[in-house]
Amino acid sequence: MAREQSYSSHRRYHPWHHFVVVPILIVNLVVESIRLTDNQSRYQVWLVILALGLLVFSFTARGMALKAQDRAIRIEERMRLSRLLPGDQAAIDSLRPSQLIALRFAPDDEVPDLVRRISSGELSKSEEIKKAIRVWRPDYLRV
């Protein structure tokens, strides 16, 4: 059973990425860098470059998955807002992607007030929007 989500517990860590792959790649980069100080050859320089490339790749791959997820969330939220705010397309169109993504945690009955507060400038940052949500709508299918 997934634990209950709230503002303070909604961030997702992917255990294999955050606690296995990344530490291994960091240790590998450190080891190869130390070995470079002992053996300054072109091959050892290449191993350091490769270790750095693998570490950067792991974050890049995760970043691409998160971007794809954000695109899907944005379209889902625009569709939901069109249903919840049928006559207010201008307000929907004025929302930034980060604001749409933050609204995914708000239940349907809180959305109109939150969008009004965003449009008035009272809320602008995604963290402010998330903190303003009274009843958290969990999202367990995140990358």
C-alpha positions as protocol buffer text, in pm:
chain_id: "A"
residue {
  index: 1
  type: MET
  ca { x: 0 y: 0 z: 0 }
}
residue {
  index: 2
  type: ALA
  ca { x: 136 y: 341 z: -96 }
}
residue {
  index: 3
  type: ARG
  ca { x: 173 y: 589 z: 185 }
}
residue {
  index: 4
  type: GLU
  ca { x: -56 y: 888 z: 206 }
}
residue {
  index: 5
  type: GLN
  ca { x: 70 y: 1187 z: 11 }
}
residue {
  index: 6
  type: SER
  ca { x: 82 y: 1544 z: 128 }
}
residue {
  index: 7
  type: TYR
  ca { x: 285 y: 1851 z: 40 }
}
residue {
  index: 8
  type: SER
  ca { x: 566 y: 1734 z: 268 }
}
residue {
  index: 9
  type: SER
  ca { x: 572 y: 1377 z: 131 }
}
residue {
  index: 10
  type: HIS
  ca { x: 488 y: 1409 z: -239 }
}
residue {
  index: 11
  type: ARG
  ca { x: 839 y: 1408 z: -384 }
}
residue {
  index: 12
  type: ARG
  ca { x: 926 y: 1076 z: -545 }
}
residue {
  index: 13
  type: TYR
  ca { x: 1258 y: 901 z: -527 }
}
residue {
  index: 14
  type: HIS
  ca { x: 1320 y: 616 z: -762 }
}
residue {
  index: 15
  type: PRO
  ca { x: 1528 y: 385 z: -540 }
}
residue {
  index: 16
  type: TRP
  ca { x: 1726 y: 221 z: -821 }
}
residue {
  index: 17
  type: HIS
  ca { x: 1821 y: 557 z: -969 }
}
residue {
  index: 18
  type: HIS
  ca { x: 1874 y: 767 z: -656 }
}
residue {
  index: 19
  type: PHE
  ca { x: 2020 y: 508 z: -418 }
}
residue {
  index: 20
  type: VAL
  ca { x: 2195 y: 254 z: -643 }
}
residue {
  index: 21
  type: VAL
  ca { x: 2290 y: 384 z: -988 }
}
residue {
  index: 22
  type: VAL
  ca { x: 2388 y: 741 z: -895 }
}
residue {
  index: 23
  type: PRO
  ca { x: 2606 y: 643 z: -595 }
}
residue {
  index: 24
  type: ILE
  ca { x: 2782 y: 377 z: -803 }
}
residue {
  index: 25
  type: LEU
  ca { x: 2849 y: 627 z: -1082 }
}
residue {
  index: 26
  type: ILE
  ca { x: 2976 y: 889 z: -836 }
}
residue {
  index: 27
  type: VAL
  ca { x: 3211 y: 636 z: -674 }
}
residue {
  index: 28
  type: ASN
  ca { x: 3327 y: 531 z: -1020 }
}
residue {
  index: 29
  type: LEU
  ca { x: 3405 y: 893 z: -1113 }
}
residue {
  index: 30
  type: VAL
  ca { x: 3598 y: 946 z: -789 }
}
residue {
  index: 31
  type: VAL
  ca { x: 3794 y: 620 z: -830 }
}
residue {
  index: 32
  type: GLU
  ca { x: 3884 y: 696 z: -1192 }
}
residue {
  index: 33
  type: SER
  ca { x: 3984 y: 1053 z: -1099 }
}
residue {
  index: 34
  type: ILE
  ca { x: 4214 y: 922 z: -824 }
}
residue {
  index: 35
  type: ARG
  ca { x: 4361 y: 669 z: -1066 }
}
residue {
  index: 36
  type: LEU
  ca { x: 4427 y: 956 z: -1309 }
}
residue {
  index: 37
  type: THR
  ca { x: 4652 y: 1124 z: -1053 }
}
residue {
  index: 38
  type: ASP
  ca { x: 4858 y: 802 z: -1030 }
}
residue {
  index: 39
  type: ASN
  ca { x: 4858 y: 719 z: -1401 }
}
residue {
  index: 40
  type: GLN
  ca { x: 4835 y: 1020 z: -1629 }
}
residue {
  index: 41
  type: SER
  ca { x: 4776 y: 848 z: -1961 }
}
residue {
  index: 42
  type: ARG
  ca { x: 4536 y: 923 z: -2243 }
}
residue {
  index: 43
  type: TYR
  ca { x: 4348 y: 606 z: -2160 }
}
residue {
  index: 44
  type: GLN
  ca { x: 4302 y: 708 z: -1797 }
}
residue {
  index: 45
  type: VAL
  ca { x: 4182 y: 1054 z: -1906 }
}
residue {
  index: 46
  type: TRP
  ca { x: 3933 y: 877 z: -2131 }
}
residue {
  index: 47
  type: LEU
  ca { x: 3810 y: 666 z: -1836 }
}
residue {
  index: 48
  type: VAL
  ca { x: 3748 y: 982 z: -1631 }
}
residue {
  index: 49
  type: ILE
  ca { x: 3560 y: 1139 z: -1924 }
}
residue {
  index: 50
  type: LEU
  ca { x: 3356 y: 820 z: -1966 }
}
residue {
  index: 51
  type: ALA
  ca { x: 3276 y: 806 z: -1593 }
}
residue {
  index: 52
  type: LEU
  ca { x: 3162 y: 1169 z: -1601 }
}
residue {
  index: 53
  type: GLY
  ca { x: 2957 y: 1103 z: -1915 }
}
residue {
  index: 54
  type: LEU
  ca { x: 2780 y: 808 z: -1753 }
}
residue {
  index: 55
  type: LEU
  ca { x: 2694 y: 1017 z: -1446 }
}
residue {
  index: 56
  type: VAL
  ca { x: 2560 y: 1302 z: -1660 }
}
residue {
  index: 57
  type: PHE
  ca { x: 2367 y: 1052 z: -1873 }
}
residue {
  index: 58
  type: SER
  ca { x: 2190 y: 908 z: -1568 }
}
residue {
  index: 59
  type: PHE
  ca { x: 2057 y: 1253 z: -1475 }
}
residue {
  index: 60
  type: THR
  ca { x: 1977 y: 1337 z: -1836 }
}
residue {
  index: 61
  type: ALA
  ca { x: 1773 y: 1018 z: -1879 }
}
residue {
  index: 62
  type: ARG
  ca { x: 1577 y: 1091 z: -1561 }
}
residue {
  index: 63
  type: GLY
  ca { x: 1527 y: 1450 z: -1674 }
}
residue {
  index: 64
  type: MET
  ca { x: 1386 y: 1338 z: -2008 }
}
residue {
  index: 65
  type: ALA
  ca { x: 1141 y: 1103 z: -1835 }
}
residue {
  index: 66
  type: LEU
  ca { x: 1030 y: 1386 z: -1606 }
}
residue {
  index: 67
  type: LYS
  ca { x: 984 y: 1621 z: -1903 }
}
residue {
  index: 68
  type: ALA
  ca { x: 766 y: 1364 z: -2082 }
}
residue {
  index: 69
  type: GLN
  ca { x: 565 y: 1317 z: -1764 }
}
residue {
  index: 70
  type: ASP
  ca { x: 522 y: 1695 z: -1727 }
}
residue {
  index: 71
  type: ARG
  ca { x: 395 y: 1722 z: -2084 }
}
residue {
  index: 72
  type: ALA
  ca { x: 133 y: 1455 z: -2015 }
}
residue {
  index: 73
  type: ILE
  ca { x: 33 y: 1623 z: -1688 }
}
residue {
  index: 74
  type: ARG
  ca { x: -4 y: 1961 z: -1862 }
}
residue {
  index: 75
  type: ILE
  ca { x: -245 y: 1825 z: -2122 }
}
residue {
  index: 76
  type: GLU
  ca { x: -440 y: 1629 z: -1859 }
}
residue {
  index: 77
  type: GLU
  ca { x: -473 y: 1939 z: -1642 }
}
residue {
  index: 78
  type: ARG
  ca { x: -576 y: 2161 z: -1934 }
}
residue {
  index: 79
  type: MET
  ca { x: -851 y: 1908 z: -2017 }
}
residue {
  index: 80
  type: ARG
  ca { x: -959 y: 1891 z: -1652 }
}
residue {
  index: 81
  type: LEU
  ca { x: -962 y: 2271 z: -1621 }
}
residue {
  index: 82
  type: SER
  ca { x: -1168 y: 2301 z: -1940 }
}
residue {
  index: 83
  type: ARG
  ca { x: -1424 y: 2072 z: -1775 }
}
residue {
  index: 84
  type: LEU
  ca { x: -1413 y: 2249 z: -1437 }
}
residue {
  index: 85
  type: LEU
  ca { x: -1396 y: 2608 z: -1572 }
}
residue {
  index: 86
  type: PRO
  ca { x: -1602 y: 2591 z: -1893 }
}
residue {
  index: 87
  type: GLY
  ca { x: -1628 y: 2966 z: -1952 }
}
residue {
  index: 88
  type: ASP
  ca { x: -1281 y: 3068 z: -1841 }
}
residue {
  index: 89
  type: GLN
  ca { x: -1046 y: 2965 z: -2123 }
}
residue {
  index: 90
  type: ALA
  ca { x: -844 y: 3286 z: -2080 }
}
residue {
  index: 91
  type: ALA
  ca { x: -757 y: 3191 z: -1722 }
}
residue {
  index: 92
  type: ILE
  ca { x: -655 y: 2842 z: -1835 }
}
residue {
  index: 93
  type: ASP
  ca { x: -442 y: 2980 z: -2118 }
}
residue {
  index: 94
  type: SER
  ca { x: -266 y: 3221 z: -1881 }
}
residue {
  index: 95
  type: LEU
  ca { x: -136 y: 2942 z: -1654 }
}
residue {
  index: 96
  type: ARG
  ca { x: 232 y: 2860 z: -1682 }
}
residue {
  index: 97
  type: PRO
  ca { x: 333 y: 2493 z: -1720 }
}
residue {
  index: 98
  type: SER
  ca { x: 467 y: 2480 z: -1364 }
}
residue {
  index: 99
  type: GLN
  ca { x: 134 y: 2611 z: -1234 }
}
residue {
  index: 100
  type: LEU
  ca { x: -61 y: 2349 z: -1430 }
}
residue {
  index: 101
  type: ILE
  ca { x: 165 y: 2078 z: -1295 }
}
residue {
  index: 102
  type: ALA
  ca { x: 118 y: 2201 z: -937 }
}
residue {
  index: 103
  type: LEU
  ca { x: -261 y: 2202 z: -979 }
}
residue {
  index: 104
  type: ARG
  ca { x: -263 y: 1825 z: -1041 }
}
residue {
  index: 105
  type: PHE
  ca { x: -260 y: 1772 z: -665 }
}
residue {
  index: 106
  type: ALA
  ca { x: -573 y: 1983 z: -609 }
}
residue {
  index: 107
  type: PRO
  ca { x: -914 y: 1814 z: -592 }
}
residue {
  index: 108
  type: ASP
  ca { x: -1180 y: 1933 z: -837 }
}
residue {
  index: 109
  type: ASP
  ca { x: -1367 y: 2142 z: -579 }
}
residue {
  index: 110
  type: GLU
  ca { x: -1054 y: 2346 z: -490 }
}
residue {
  index: 111
  type: VAL
  ca { x: -941 y: 2414 z: -847 }
}
residue {
  index: 112
  type: PRO
  ca { x: -1165 y: 2713 z: -934 }
}
residue {
  index: 113
  type: ASP
  ca { x: -1053 y: 2907 z: -625 }
}
residue {
  index: 114
  type: LEU
  ca { x: -686 y: 2821 z: -685 }
}
residue {
  index: 115
  type: VAL
  ca { x: -705 y: 2931 z: -1049 }
}
residue {
  index: 116
  type: ARG
  ca { x: -870 y: 3256 z: -940 }
}
residue {
  index: 117
  type: ARG
  ca { x: -591 y: 3314 z: -686 }
}
residue {
  index: 118
  type: ILE
  ca { x: -327 y: 3238 z: -950 }
}
residue {
  index: 119
  type: SER
  ca { x: -491 y: 3473 z: -1202 }
}
residue {
  index: 120
  type: SER
  ca { x: -505 y: 3753 z: -942 }
}
residue {
  index: 121
  type: GLY
  ca { x: -134 y: 3712 z: -868 }
}
residue {
  index: 122
  type: GLU
  ca { x: -187 y: 3592 z: -512 }
}
residue {
  index: 123
  type: LEU
  ca { x: -24 y: 3258 z: -599 }
}
residue {
  index: 124
  type: SER
  ca { x: 244 y: 3234 z: -864 }
}
residue {
  index: 125
  type: LYS
  ca { x: 504 y: 2971 z: -777 }
}
residue {
  index: 126
  type: SER
  ca { x: 428 y: 2601 z: -786 }
}
residue {
  index: 127
  type: GLU
  ca { x: 535 y: 2561 z: -423 }
}
residue {
  index: 128
  type: GLU
  ca { x: 285 y: 2830 z: -317 }
}
residue {
  index: 129
  type: ILE
  ca { x: 8 y: 2655 z: -511 }
}
residue {
  index: 130
  type: LYS
  ca { x: 88 y: 2317 z: -357 }
}
residue {
  index: 131
  type: LYS
  ca { x: 95 y: 2466 z: -6 }
}
residue {
  index: 132
  type: ALA
  ca { x: -247 y: 2629 z: -67 }
}
residue {
  index: 133
  type: ILE
  ca { x: -413 y: 2294 z: -140 }
}
residue {
  index: 134
  type: ARG
  ca { x: -624 y: 2191 z: 158 }
}
residue {
  index: 135
  type: VAL
  ca { x: -711 y: 1830 z: 62 }
}
residue {
  index: 136
  type: TRP
  ca { x: -427 y: 1663 z: -125 }
}
residue {
  index: 137
  type: ARG
  ca { x: -510 y: 1463 z: -439 }
}
residue {
  index: 138
  type: PRO
  ca { x: -230 y: 1205 z: -452 }
}
residue {
  index: 139
  type: ASP
  ca { x: -41 y: 1109 z: -765 }
}
residue {
  index: 140
  type: TYR
  ca { x: 117 y: 766 z: -724 }
}
residue {
  index: 141
  type: LEU
  ca { x: 197 y: 712 z: -1094 }
}
residue {
  index: 142
  type: ARG
  ca { x: 485 y: 957 z: -1114 }
}
residue {
  index: 143
  type: VAL
  ca { x: 824 y: 887 z: -1266 }
}
